[in-house]
């Protein structure tokens, strides 16, 4: 299993940043609005959902799929942190 | 332990056994052979699939085989369900088309629903109830951002108003998953076809997949409990993209099946029919048709296998791999079916022949779940984004 049982918020943010940066081929600050800057299409948004689920062993379902949770790297980091806290054994 | 996230089916990866103690889709092909027999042409002509056939498949969970065993489904991987979908598609595209719509409804519930909604709906869909999913509207076809159907709070429930067109399998469905506007975003609602205010009217004589039960669905003040609303407030296009992904891959596998049927019929005819003193296959121009059909069938199958592999491993590449598989599958199936018609000549030029049905059915695959042009636009965007290379 590639996921550490404990992972810091900083590490989560680093990994999300690495994925987003690799995908859009440009530097993306954590607070940058990905939708407002046109960096994220609905296809890329879905890729983000799958990537976060796989990389952090969480499930992002129903109401958690709302746009605000994917608006920035910061927002995605907060989402992942919250889901990992509420479902620590999601991938056990 | 929580269930595996949708899109990943680690608990039932190929080679493992499901909670039922055997391979999830063991015996499914033989079951299809038994159910379909040589009746696909009759179903196509009549524009109707027998109720007992649909109920038998639905009862075994075979219309949504990726529903996890924890919810009473077969718990198949995307790869195993895809291979089964292609097999059904090689026998009867109408039946495969019902599988696609029903499976998409289950997937939408898996993806957007809460744990309570999973428990409420998925066992029904895996246990005999029939479902469909409704996106398109008279003014919202390729441009689904123009969806006008509304899902509005009303007391402690919701009320739906709107009109859906060309809803595959709606004629047979007990439950219709309807995508609509909800607040500033979107939601999907699970609508019983029997609910007051729901009118389901069949599309008369569709040109392809004639027995798939395409219908127009009108929703006039349909009242539902709040528990029937899946998600809510997501961006409309994220919701649509998410729900459509399953359908696109299912259609792509169905196209692999269409090509397999066409290749089989064309090869058999070219081997046995003689003209100018030798088998048709010995004529090089016919041989090229056979080579093209084989190439198309193998190419589409490999594309589908790759996309399903991405689903099963939880790779974000599943998103574009699925669009690519759908695009290649539909275009190749339409071309391949036309090629097969050419090889068989008058032998297939009558209603109901497997190749004649394939010709009509395959063209429809270029129109639905994102037309060829819409898929090309998505692929072009992906190319421009720089992510493709």
Interface residues (C-beta under 8 A of the other chain):
Chain A: X19 X23 X24 X25 X41 X42 X43 X44 X45 X46 X47 X48 X49 X50 X51 X53 X54 X58 X59 X60 X61 X62 X63 X65 X66 X67 X87 X89 X90 X92
Chain B: X1 X2 X5 X6 X7 X8 X111 X112 X113 X114 X117 X185 X230 X231 X232 X233 X234 X235 X237 X238 X239 X240 X241 X242 X245 X313 X314 X315 X316 X317 X318 X319 X320 X323 X378 X381 X382 X385 X386 X387
